[in-house]
Amino acid sequence: MSTADLTVAYLREHALRLTTAESCTAGKIVTLLSEVEGSGELIESGYVVYSPEAKQRLLNVSPNTIETFNLTSCEVAQEMALGALRDSPANVALATTGILGPDDNDGIPAGTICFAWAFQTDQGQSVFTHELRFLGTRCEVQMLAAEHALKSLSHFHQRALARRAP
């Protein structure tokens, strides 16, 4: 089974509905999921937000966060995920922001991707972030990042449930 197949099965099993806030992955996460039959009922929405202005306007990312931490930061990814979740009936959001390459940008190495997973549970919200660097062409880095976001969803969902358990 593909990563997308496993993710769709996990979403269905745990009654999760997904929204995404993708910058560097440019909709690849939603595309991978949409290729799985029956996934449509589990995908609520997908934002593709490249520019700082789009991140601010559509996802309510703070200009101060961008200025302080840079577009490629876990702080921006976190605000993107929470922004996608904010006005959505979805209960899980994935966000990605990073530099595909081939060149470094603002001192950040090409292939650096920041991820966020946000969950809305009965007990409240949980958000997890981390940064990874992938090696490869732009297309390879994009695919690796999208797959990593999907592969990690179940891990962070389980952590959210454990963290919020009474």
Beta strands, then each sheet from edge to edge (+ up, - down):
strand 1: 18-22
strand 2: 43-48
strand 3: 92-98
strand 4: 112-121
strand 5: 124-133
sheet 1: 2+ 1+ 3+ 4- 5+
end
